[in-house]
């Protein structure tokens, strides 16, 4: 496994903390994996000899209230034996 592959997986530890902290402050977040890595590194002017982008996270406030969650009763989904 390459160093980049290993390090990119380690980013999820920090990403989880960012997303949890954001949620506790009422900020929504969404991790993004499928992005154009080279384009992001160019736009952010990243020195790719030293660093590489592994994951992107979008943070922000929703424009509308979240609709009420609708769930099936647990007894209709889970069968206890």
C-alpha positions, 0 to 999 in steps of 0.5 A, spaced: 500 500 500 502 506 498 503 512 503 498 516 500 493 510 500 494 509 507 494 517 509 488 518 505 484 513 510 487 516 516 484 523 514 477 520 516 479 520 523 480 527 523 474 528 518 469 524 523 471 529 528 470 535 524 463 533 522 461 531 529 463 538 531 460 541 526 453 538 527 454 540 535 454 547 532 448 546 528 452 546 521 451 541 516 456 537 513 457 532 507 464 528 505 466 528 498 470 523 495 469 523 488 472 529 486 477 532 481 483 531 485 488 535 480 483 540 479 482 541 487 489 541 488 490 547 482 485 551 485 487 551 492 494 552 489 497 546 493 504 544 492 503 537 490 511 535 491 509 536 499 501 535 499 495 531 496 488 532 497 485 526 499 478 528 501 473 534 501 468 536 506 462 541 504 460 545 511 454 549 511 447 551 513 441 549 510 436 553 507 430 550 509 428 546 515 429 539 515 422 535 514 420 530 519 423 523 519 419 518 517 420 511 520 417 504 520 415 501 527 421 497 529 416 491 529 415 491 522 422 491 520 426 487 525 423 480 527 425 477 533 426 469 534 
